[in-house]
Amino acid sequence: MTGGPVAVGRTAAPAGLLLVAAAAAWVWVVTRWGGMPAMPGTMGLGLPAFLAVWTLMMAAMMLPATTSVAALYARTIVVHRAPRMVVFTVAYLLVWAAAGLPAYALSAGLGRAAALPATAGTAVAAVVFAVSGVYQLTPLKDRCLAKCRSPIGVMLRYASYPRRSRDLRAGAHHGAFCLGCCWSLMTLLAAFGVMNLWAMVVLAAVITAEKLAPAGRVVARAVGIASIGLAVAVFWVPALAPGLTGGGTGGM
């Protein structure tokens, strides 16, 4: 009779730790960047600083949506659960940290576009919105989202990994599917402003809903259609893409 609550507590702990880590990342982002405008490009940061900020942003935005997978994976761990879950989480975040390299290049390139005439920035913003929206409707998006929403099948694959590298490989594997699922949403930060905190909050809510809500797939498709709509609307309202048009630059 006592085993049930103890088991639930042990498997719920990793999810709680991920939420604590995400909350700490949000506190850092808000206190450090909350009062600053949504700057275009790389926010004036060099590559190492950009990667550090990017990784903290990804921890804040992505870890809440990963709690269900973390809790499920924790059930497969019998001993040394806490340190092994730390390895799993670090491997997951390393995938997103690596994604910061193309994000930096994209931000630097689009930052130059923001310095061009307003019509050019608007056109680039339309392309960003359209690419993100179209990807949301593709079979690849559906496949990656399915792996994030129903990961029981991949747990069997993780169990086949060698013990010494299992947690590292499992975290990286899940991070890769998560990246495949959400990279298109992250590109929207280039249009909204990389440190636009309102955009971060909304995108984090969308990502969490896609992965955890019963109608997650419907949410993904609705966001894709909305993004395509923004690709058209931005020509009439350039302020919809402050990161590329300079309009509405308030950081919050």
N, C-alpha and C positions, 0 to 999 in steps of 0.2 A: 504494500500500500504506500510505502514511503518512497519507492523507487521512481514512481511517475513524476511527482513534482521536482525531485532532484534532477532527473534526466531532462525535463523541460527547462529547468533553470540553466543547466550546463549548455544546452544547445542554443538557448536564447541569449546567453552572454556574448557570443561573438557578434550577433546582430547589434546588441547594445553598445559594444565597443566601437563598431563601425559608425554608429550614430554619434557617439561621443567624439570620435575623430573628425567626422564631418562637421559637427557643431564647432569644434575648435578651429577648423579651417575657415568656416564662415565668419567666426569672430575676427580672425586675422584679416580676412579680405575686407570686411566692413570697416574695421578700425583703421586699417592701413590705407584703403583706397576709397572709402565711402564718400568722402567729401570732395573727391577729385572729379573733373569732367570726364566724359567718355571720350578718351583720346583715340585718334586713328592710329593705325599701324601697330608698332611694337611698344607703344607708350614710352618711347625713348629709352628702352632697356636694351642692354646687350644680351647676347645669347644665353650666358649662364643665369643671369638674373631673370630673364624671360622664362626660362625653363623652370626655375624655382617657383615663380609666381603661377605659371601655367599648371604645374603639378598640384599646388595647393588649391587652385580653382577646380581642377578635376576631382580632387578629394572631396571638396565641398559639394560639388554637383552630382557626382556619380556614386559615392559610397552609400547614400540612403537607398538608392535603387538596387544595391547589391546585397542588402541585408538578408533577403530570402535565400539567395544562393549560398551566402556565408553560413547561415544557420543549417542549411541542408548538408553542406560539406562538413560542417563541424560534427554532424552525427556519424560520419564515417571515421572519425578520429577517436581512438580509444584512450591513448595516453599522450601526455604533453600537448593537450589541446590548445592552450593559450599561445605558446611560442610558435606552434605550427600554423595557427591562424594568422599570426603576425607575418610569417613568411608568405602565406597565401595572399594577404592584403598588400604587402610590399610588392610582390610580383605583379599583382593586378595594376597597381599604380605605376610600376615601371613601364608597362605597356603604354599608358597614357602619357608618361613623361617622354617616352620616345616619340609619341605623336606630336609632342611639342616642337620637334625639329621641323617637320613640314608646316606646322602652324606658324612658326616664326618666319619661315620663308614666305608663306602666304600673306601674313600680316605685314611684312616689310614691303612686299610688292603692292598690296592693296593700299598701304599707307602712301605710297607714291601716287596712286590713283586719286587719293583724296586731295592731293595738291594740284590736280589738273582742274580744268574748268568744271563747273557744277554739272554740266550735261554729261561729261565723261564719268564722273563719280556716280551719277544716277544710273547710267548704263551698266557700270560694273556692279552696282548694287542689285540691279534687276537680274543680272546673270547669277549672282550669288544666291538670291532668293529662288530663282528658277531651278538651279542645280540641286539645291537642298530639297525643294519641293518634289521634284521628279524622283529623286532617290528614295524619298519616303514611300513612294508607290511601287517600287521595284520588287521583284521576287527575292533579290539578295537581302534587302532590308527585312522582308518577311522571314527569311531563313534565320538571319542573325537574331532577330527579335524572338523567334520561337525558341532558340537555344537559351536565351536569357529568361524567358517566361516559363519554360518547362525543362529545367536542366537535369531532371532525374536520369535521363538516358546517358548524359555525359558523365554522371557520377560513376557509372560502371567503367567508363574509359579511364577516369582518374584513378580508380582502384587498381587498374592494371599497370600504372606507372611504378617504376622502382621506388622503394620506400624513401631513399635519401633525397631524391629530386621531386618527389610526388607533389609536395605543397607548392614548390616553386613553379613546376610545370602546370599544375592545375590553375594557379592564380593567373599565370600568363595566358593559358588557353582561354579561360573565361574572359580575361581582359581583351583578348583579340576579338572574340565575338562581340563583346560590348562595344569595342571601337568600331567594328563593322556595322553595328546597329546605330550608333549615335554620332558618327563623325559628321554627318550632314547637318545635324542640329548645331554642332559646334562651329561650323563654318558661318552660321548666322551671326556669331559674335563679331565677325569681321565687319558685317553691315551695321550692327547695332552699337559697336564699340566694344573692344575686348574686355574692358573693365566696367561696362555698363551693368550695374548691380541689379537693376530691375530686369534686364534681359537674362542675367544669370539665374535669378530667382524663378522666372517664368520657364526657362528652359529646363531647370532642375525639376520643376513640378511636372513638366511634360514628360521628361525621361522617366521619372518615378511612376507616373500614370501609365506610360506605355508598358513598363515592365511588371507592374504589380496590380494594376486595376483589372477587373474582369473584362472590360471593354478596351484593353490596351491597344489591340490592333486597329480598332476604330479610331482611337485617339491618334495613332500614328498616321493614318490616312487623312484624317481631318486636318492635322497639322501640315501634311504635304500639300493638300489643296489650298489651305490658307497661305502657305508660303508662295505658291504659284500666283495666288491672288495679289500678294505683296509685290511680286515681280512686275505686275502691271500697275498697281496703285502707286508705286514709288515714283513713277514718271509725273504723277500729278501732285504727290506729297513727298518731296525729297527728304523731308525731316524723318520719314520712317526709317531711314538708314543713316543715322547721325555719324556712324563710324566712317562713312565714305562720302557723305555730302556736307558734313559740318553742321547740320541742323540739329537742334534739340540736344545739346551736348552735356546736359546735366548728368552727372555720374549716377545719381539715384533717381 
